[in-house]
Amino acid sequence: MTNKKKSASIFLIKYGRSKACYALAKKVLKEVFFVMKKYLLVSLTILFAAAFVWAADAATAEPSVDIEADATLSWGIDLGSKAEPGLKHGFKNEASWSVKFPLLKKADKTSTKNDVPVYGEVSLTDVELNILSQKKSGGNFVLDGKVDGLAAKLVIYGAYVSVFNKPDFEANYAKIWVPADKNKKYRPEDYEFYPSFSGYGTKIGYANKDLMDLDVGLKFGSNSNYDPDGSSKIYSEKYFDGNTELGDDEYIQVTEKRRIIQEVSKEKYDATPSTDQAPAGLTAAPYYIYKIEEISVWKSGKDIRFPKAGKYPFKTEKDGDDENKFKYAIGFDLSIKPLDKMLALALAVNTTFGGSYADKDDANLNFGAEVTSEPVDGLNLEAAVDGKYDFNTTKFDWDTVFTAQYKWIGAGVYAASAGTSVGGYISKTNTRGSTDMAVFAQFATKGDKNDATNLVEGLDAGAYVGMYRLLATPRSRFPVFAKVWGSYKVSINDSMWIKPFAHVWFDTNPFPETKKTSAQPYAVAYDIGVTYSPVEKVEVEAKWSHGEIAKNKYASVIKKSVTGGEHYGKFVLSLTVAY
């Protein structure tokens, strides 16, 4: 027995009141030492591997503990709406905290310094490992880390042969801009046209930074292999904090309510509220009513992208390789900067050798091209196009974008075909829309004097105008969304400051995604307020909000409008203390 364990045992014997207490305390002590030994073993293993397997850029994190915490006390009053009259008011307490023990810094790890002309290389991208606990996790510590990708290749005087990862048969140069209001739940993939297909294979290419940053390669792939993998399922339990994304191949089990029709007696039918009765035509004997039933179902990231905070039964499900189809594909990639920043070009073309290669959501042929230029400092121009063709349906889809950005001023035009999200394509029902177009213009300046868009130190302000689905029909009114915002931070002394702010949203709302309480020709929302910091890490805020908005949307942004009595306003006074 170590000295620490011996001292602890003497203390427990001396001051314990019963054998039961002593036994319980001894058990707890044993568990603590076990966890500590396990943590040290894991840490030492990681440190050893990082020091001797990887190169110098794979340094471990310096011994440190990152602690973040904040608490907010608010009092507010919501005046309600025409549809829901009545006041809602009272105090609200909110808090969040996290404790993180970094084990590996977020960085790329490479197995060689490639200081010789012929070498083999293994690279891991965005490697990070932490021991993390958050308030929503119930205080439980978990290992939190990721490796975004692994690549292995043989390099011979600039020429290379990829061994891993699987070749990238995709084309995604034309990307629509981000919405005016977004949060952590924003996923560009939900709005981007992304023609691609997957498979096994390799890429043979040549890269030379000194030769106009040239990278050119030929890809070869197959949809299956000589030893096909079967499908797999892994079951566990996983915690989601409300901002964690659920993947397309990941599933959680949730409880849903559904209405079923049930036969009942006439007495029960007559005693049942009309809202619970079955539709007309089923009211004569025998009598039927609706019954609410709860069922457990598995939902993937295609159904629930960001689950609500909580623990769920969790499974990953991977489809197996096709053991009956052995088809091949080829692709070509090129990127070059013939005029450095003045002109950069990129091109990708990928095709299968038959219509049976790809899944129904993939393309048998896809291509993409991009031209970027920075003719003067601060001015960035981009033009791009993507396309895909399905050999089986003979459908061709495409999108294209042009954007121009000069420091604080930006504008863009985006157009897409019927089989894209902007064109109104619905993947669940495989319903195509029509060719459509979107435009935007924005002026924005940041208060940070080190930011390229800074005009006045302390001033965060801007104006955004977007027109989305311009060609869609039918349409009752012209689709326009606009946002104007501004805040100005005034420093009183080294630790004291005050910042008034205001945001205004305007939306003609031609494609409402939520039921409206009134058919208003337009929607308006705004908030105004002031934030005051008397000392460091303490903020007092008073805010008046009138109307409600939804994040991560291009159109139908305003959920509740100032007009038509959809919202009467809300006032919140809050105090926040941060660590």
Phi, psi and omega in degrees: 000132180290164179299321180296314179295319181297315179297317180296321181293317178299319179297316182293322179293321184291319188252354178288145183264349181203161176296328180295316179297317180297315180298317180296314181296320178298320179296315179298316180300319179298317180295320179298314179295324178296314179297318180296317179296320179296316179298316180295322179297314178298314182298313181296323178298314180296316179298317179297314181296316181295324184284327189247341181265315184265168180284183185296336181285357179263042183292144176282165180288145175294145180303115182198163175231121177265120181238127176231135180204146173208154179222139182230130171250124183231147166235131183217165176220127177253122185280356177082202182210177179295322180284327180234076181290159179115151182268143171237124184207165179143180179274158175216129178252129180226145179207152175213149176204156175211145176234127184228128173255100180290128176258319176230129176294148176291117182192170173272138181246128181234137186280351181214159178269001182042044178266014175234156185290334180237122182199160171255144187221136172237128183232139171245132183257137177052057178277131180209138178217126180221156165258120193228144172220139178231163182301317183290345179277000183078015180084004180279132178275137179224157172282126181235116181194172180199159169229109185295328180189157177234135178225139177226135182207159174254126183245130180229099179051047178093330174283147183217154174233120180281135177258323177203142019269183175298145180298150185263096180267070184219163176217111182214067178266323182275104183238131176289151182291163181285153179293165182294328178232120179219163176223196183295341183274000180288127178238110179304330181300334180288343184239352183265145170276120194229072182290128183192168166209162186245177178161183176260159176154205185212167175230128177250121187209186179217132180229137180209110179297327184280347180254071179056031179054044184286137171215110182230141183203155177243130184249142176231136183210167176220150182281338175226192182210179184291341179230076188300137175279140175277169177292154182218151176223132178237122183257142176196192174235137185222143178265135175242136183264007181097339178243005180270131185278139174263124183287164180295332179258014178246147185225143170237152179264123181234161178259129179238153175256136177223152180264128175238157179268128183234137177281134180225172177284165180296323180298314179292326179295315181292332182273355182270133175305148185298332180293339180263000181276152180292164182300162177303142184104343177243020183269337177284160181302136355292155185264145183230145173225164174280138175238133178273125182235137177262132180228152176261129182225154176266129180238135178262180178296341176290335180262316180231101185287318180231094180297153175296156183301136179151172177265138183226147163301133192228144175212147170252137185230121181242127177289144178279165176290150177286119183272002182244345181241125178231085185248161186236161181216163180219151180210160181223131178236144177210131170221138184202149177237082183295333180236032180057234180291336182295326183204125176228138183235146175215144184211142176215134176223128181223140179209150173264164178258048179154155184283345184270002182291306193268161172290170184294334180270356181263176178245141176282332178225129175219155180209159177201151179214148182216139174233125177234152181206143172234078186295327175227161182298124178097345180259120180239125178243140180216134173226132184210156177212142174230153178207157176213151180225134179258119182296330186277316181266349184057027177271137177241127179233155186203164167209157181212151182214147170224126179229149176225131182224122173236102181050261186265358183242132179216154178204157180199157176231132181227135178225146183210156183274183187293336183267023179243165180295322177293326177283001177092017180289134178246111187292325183297324181253001182054042181261127180269150178260236179209161178303132185218172186213150177222148177224157175209157172216141185213140169240128181211138175228140180258149182285339180291121183294342179273353179279144182296336182269003185294128172249313179230125180300130180093351183259117169251112184207161178179173176218135182232133174231124178231142175234116192242138182057058184289334185259358184293142176223151356284159181216128182278331180210158184293130186279109179227133172233135181222148177219135175233133182217159177191144174209147181224118182267120180250118178277124178272316172210197185298331184239352185248132177209164178223140184221102171284149182212161178202143176224137177228131177241141177226134185211124173287345169051057182284342182232071183298134179260353175232155178293130180262147180278347179207152182270072180280144180289343178204168180231142181225142173214151178203161168215147177224152179180186179213139176245132183233130178244105180285327177219169181299136177070017175233128180227136174244127185229136172239124184222135173250121179244135179229108188097165180226146180238164176247139179278161171064031180235147176266326180226164183053046185287321185276119179277320178228128186261156172297324183282157174069015180068022180288338176201133182264353176116160181213134177244133181225130174244125187223153175234124182239131176239126184241152176245000000 
